[in-house]
Amino acid sequence: MNNTIINIRGLKKTFGNNEVLKGIDLAVNKGEVITIIGSSGSGKSTFLRCINLLEEPNEGEILFHGENILNKNVNVNRYRENLGMVFQQFNLFENLSTIKNCTIAQEKVKKKSSSEALEKARYYLDLVGMGAYENAKPSQLSGGQKQRVAIARALSMEPEVILFDEPTSALDPEMVDEVLQTMQRLAELGFTMIVVTHEMDFARKVSDRVIFMDKGVILEEGSPEDIFSRPKFERTRDFLRI
């Protein structure tokens, strides 16, 4: 049985004369946690944004269950429903309550009834430890709490893959752990996750596979043990200060 959800082949992205992605190949399997590490400007976030088509690749294929979603006749919105996205800056609706942030897309995009959307939202808010705050507005929450609500909102859509774009980079240091612990719990529950992160301890502990990107390419990939204990390339060793 093929457990591959997304298969990316030869993905390239340029901005003007700047070639940010230079031909990326990656298969994402069900239940896998992939972390992407690398220095700023290596193409990590652009790669993530290309996966869910927030940026349109210039070349290559993104196969979702075998169908190339870059083909013109593919329903991109339906594809996006299967990808949760957690951003650096939370991107919550500031005028809506926590619970409404988690139900609005279910009702408008997935056409769920308000009662069903509410049930899902409450389940996932409880899962991330934010059930007691369902009536709070984002302005009443700490950064770590906002990010956990953003995770619950992504989960409420019940996507097949969740993308995290440096989810702790906008947080004060004392709030980082609560978000990482939430993400670790999701990994333990078997969610499929692609995480761009600077949190090396998290990448080492939680990943099934670690990808090191440098200058728009995947320089190397492997198990956390491979990448953190015996990297093949001097550039990787320099980045990890080994």
N, C-alpha and C positions, 0 to 999 in steps of 0.2 A: 504493500500500500504506500502510495506517494504522500508523504506528509509535508511537502513543500507548498507553502502558501504563496510566497512571492519569489520570483526568480528574475534577477536584474542582470542584464547583459549589455556590456559595452556602453554604459551610460556616460554621456558627455554633456557638459554645460559650460557655456561661455557667456560672459558679460562684456560686450564690446570686443576688445582684443585680449581680454583676460580669460584664459582657459582655466576654469575653477575645478571642473571634474574632467579627468583625462582618460575615461574608459573604465568604469567600475563594474565589476561582476560580483554578485552576491546572491546566494540562495538563503531564504528565511524559512525555517521549518516550524511546524506547529509546536507550541509549548517551549520554544527556545528563547533564551535571553541573550541578546547580542549587545555588547557595549562597544561604542566607537570612541576611541581616544585619539589624541593628536593635538598639536599646537594650534593656536588661533590662526585662522587663515588657511588651514589645511584642506578645507572643503567639507567638513563634517556636517555643519548645519545646512549647507546648500544641498548636500546629498539627501538629508532627511526631508527637506522641503520638496525635492524632486520626487521622492517616493510617493508623497500624497498630492503631487502636482500643484503645490503652492508656487513652485517654479517649474516652468516647462523645459524638459531636457531638449538639447539640440540634436542629439543622436542616441541610439540605443533602444533597448526594449525593457519594459516592465511587465512581466508576465504574472497575472493574478489568477491562480488556479489554471495556468496554461494559456490564458487569453491576454494578448498584448493590449494593455489599457491605453497605449499611445496611439492606437488606431483611431481614425476619425469617427468611426461608427459606434465606438464604445460609450456607454453611459457613464461619464466620469463621476457624476454625483452619486450614483449607486456604488461605484468603487469606493469613493471617499467615505461612505457610510460604514464601510468595513475597516476603516483605519481611524483609531482614536489619536488625537494629537494633544500633547501637553506642552505648553510653551514656557519660555523663560519668565515672561511677565504675566502669567496667569490668564489674561484675556477674558476675565469674567465680565458679565454685564453688571455694571456698578449700581444700576437702578433696580435690579431684581434681587430677591432673596436667594439664599443658598439653594433652597429646594427648587425655586423657579429656574435658576441657572441650570439645574440638572433635568428639568422636565421639558423645557421649551423646544429643544431640538427633537426630542422623542415625539412630541405632538406635531410639530410642523414638518419634520423631515420623514419620520417613520410612521406618521399618522396614527400614533397610539392614542387610545382614550386617556383622558386626564387621570382616571383612577389607576390604569395600568402604568402610566408614566410615573405617577406618584409612588407606586409600590416599588418600581425599579429604582427610582432616585433614592428612596429611603434605604433600600437594601444596600446600595453602593456607598451612600453617605455613612451608614453604620460600619461598613467594611473598612473605610479609611479613618474611622474614629471621629467623624464630624456629624453624627446623627443628632446630637444635642443642639446643633447650631442651624437647624433647617430654616428658621425664620430670620436669621441674621443677614444683614447686607454686607457685601464685601468690605465696606469701609469700617466695619466693626470687628474685622478679623485680622489676625497677624498674617505676615507673609507666608509662614508655614501652613497656617490654616487655609489661606486662600489657595495655595497650591494643592492641598489635599482635596479641596472642593473641586478644583479643576480636574484632578485625577478622577474623582467620582463622576463628574460630568462626562468625561470621556468614556468611562466604564458603563455609564447608563445607556449608551448607544449600543452596548454589547458588540464591540468591534472584534474582528479576528486578530488584529495586530494593533498594539498601542505604541506610538512613537513619542519619545521624550526628548525634547531639545534643550539640553542643559537645564533640567528642571530645578536645580538648586542654586544657579548662578546669581539670581537676584535676591537671595535670602541672606539674612544675618546668620553668622556662624552657628548660633545656638538653635536656629530653626532648621538647619540642614538635616540633622539627624532624624527628626520626626518624619520628614518627607522620604528620606532614604529607607527608613524602617517600613514605611507604607509600601514603597516599591519592592522591597525585599519580600514582604508578605505576598504581594501579587505574584512575584516570581515563584514563591513556594506553592502558590495555588495553581500554577500551571499556565498563567497568562503568557501570550507571545509578545515579547517586548524588544524594541530597538531603542537603545538609550545612548544619546550623545552626552558625554559627561567628562568633567575634570576630576571626579571623585574616584581616585585610584583604588582606595580600599573597597569601595562598593563594586567596582569593576572586577576586582580580584575575587571577592567573596561570592558574588551573585551570578556572574556571567557563566553561560555555557561556552560562549565564544567571545573573544576579544579581537577587535579590529583596530589596527593602528594605521591611521591615514597620514600621509605626508605629501604636500604639494599636489593635491588633487588625485592621488592614487592610493589604493590599499597597498601599503608597503609590505605588511605581513599580518597574518591572522592565525589564531590558534586558541587553545585552551588558556585559561588564566595562568596555569603553571608554565605553559610554553612561553607566553608573552612576557610575564613578569619575572620568571626565573631563568629562562634561557632564550632570550630574543636572538634572532639570527643576524639582525642588521645593527651596525654601529649607530645609525640614526635613531633607532628605537631605544638602544641603550642610553644614548645621550638624553633623549626625552624623559626616560624613566630614571635617569641619573644612577644607572647601575655601574 
